[in-house]
């Protein structure tokens, strides 16, 4: 497995998030890969991570989901991948004491390479489906909690994510269209201290 740090929009690297590229074994029958291994993953991360829930979404081209996170005590780390189609996956550092606070990174995840992204607690996350019938899978370290779930605006001017599609071509839920701005979240103490 190839492991690399995640480069953010200001050409530095995040502390915590990692890009994981599994080794794919192919022959005339097809291919095989080990998508996750508890022992190997925890050696890579340097911590004891347990996933409590597995989620999957199916999206048409242009569907944007995000930017989401959960505040403590139900904060979540996520291991994400695209198992069919392709997505532009985005994370935003909301750890106030981090040197990369408010920086973002976008990475193309697709079913050809099965690249995965480890997103520790403290980051907002979202993605844009680049193809029809895209399937996005993610393991999370905590259960979903409606009381702790937060949505940050996908087009927040402070963060200024550069999505690879025009808004007119996007399909966005009412919840995500009405998400709070970064400044509102900061004023309401809804970011990570």
N, C-alpha and C positions, 0 to 999 in steps of 0.2 A: 504494500500500500504506500502510495506517495502522499506525503503530508506537507502542506505549505501554509504559511500565515496568510491572513486575509488583508489585502491592500485596500485602504480606504480612499475616499475622493481627494485627499490632499497628498496622495502618494507615499504615505507612511503605512505602518502596519498596526493592526489592532492587537492588543494583548487579550488573549482568550479565544476568539473565534479561529477556527481552523478549517482548511479545505482538505478533504480526504478523497483521494482518487484510488478506488479499489483496483486490484490487479484482475483483469478479465482474461480467462482462459478460453480460447476459441479453437474449434476444429470443424470438421465437416458436419457434425451433428448440431452445432450451434455454439453456445457459450455457457460459462459458469463463472460466478463470482461470489465471494463471501461478502455479504452486504453489511454485516455487523457481528462483532465478537466481543462479548463483555470484557474479557481479560485484556485483549489487545487494545480496545477502546480506552479503558481506564489507564493503561500504561501510557498511551499517547497523550491523554488529557492530564495525567498526573494527579488524578483524584478518583474517588469512588463515586461514580455516577450510576444511578439506577433509574431506568425509564419506567414510568407508571402507566403510561397511556400511549397508544399508537393511533394516529389520525391519518385520514386520507381525504383529499378533495379532488373533484373532477371539474375541469374548467374549459370553457370555450375560449378561442383566441380573443384576446382583448380583455378578459376578466382580470381585474385588479383586486386583490385581497390584502388589506393592510391599511395602516401599520399597526400591528397589535402587540400587546405584551400584558403580563399580569404582574401586579405589585405584590410584595410580601404580605402575608405569609405564603401566598400561592405563586410566587415567582417561578418561572419555568426556564430551564435550559432546553434547547431543541436540537435534534439531529435531523436535518431535512435532506430530501432528494426528490428528483423528478423521475418517475419510473415509466412514464409515457409522454411523448411530446417534448416540449421545452418551455422553460420559464426564465424570466429575469428576476432573480431573487435578491432582496434588499434587506440590509440590517442598518440600524442607526444606534450608535452608542449613547445611551441615556444614563450612564454612570457619572454623576456629577463630579466625582473626584478623579476621573480618568483624564489622562492627557489627550485622549481622542474624543472627548465629550462633544456631542452633536455631529461628529463626522459620520459619514455613511459609506457603504460599499455595495456595489451591485455585481452579481456574478451570474453568468448563464449556466443553468443546470439543465441537463437533458438526458434522455433515455439511452443515448448512444454511448455515453461514458460513465453513467451512474455516479457522477461526482456528488459527494455529500458535503454539507456545510454544518459544522458544529457551532451553535450560537449559545453562549452561556447566558445565564440570567443577567439582566441589566441592559438588554438590547430590545428595541422595537423591531418587528419583522413583518415583511410583506412580500408579495410577488405578483408579477404580471405574466399571464399565460401568453406565450408567443405563437402557439399552435393550437388548433382545435383538438379536443379530446386529450388535453394534458392532464396527467394524474400526478399529484403532488403528495408525498408521504412525509410524515414527521413523527418522531418519537419525542415525548416530553417527560421532563423530570418531576412534574407535579400535575395534579388533577386540575381540570378546568374549574374555575370559580367565577360565577357571574358577578359577585361582589368585588372581585379583584381584577377583572378584565378591563383593559383600557385600550381605546383606539386613538391614535394620533393621526392627524391629517396627512394623507398620502402626498399632498402637494404643499406642505407647509413651507412658507417663504424663508424661514430661518434655516431649515435643513436643506432645502433646495435640491431634492433628488432629481436626477436627470433620467427620467423614464424613456425607454426607446420607442415610444408610441405617443401619438397625439391624444389629448383627452377626449376628443370627439369620437375616437375609435375605441375607447375603453368602455367596459361594462363594470360599473361600480355600485355596490349595494348602498341603500339609503343610510345604513349605519356608518359606513365608511365615508360617505359624502358629508355626513354631519359630525365627523370626528373632531376632537379638540385640537387646537393649535399647540405647538410646542410651548409657546409662552404661557398659555392658559394652564397647561399641565405643570409647568414649572412654578407658577404662582400658587397653584393649588397643592403643591408638594406631592405631585404624582409621578415624580421621576426617582431614580435610584440615588440615594445619598452615599 
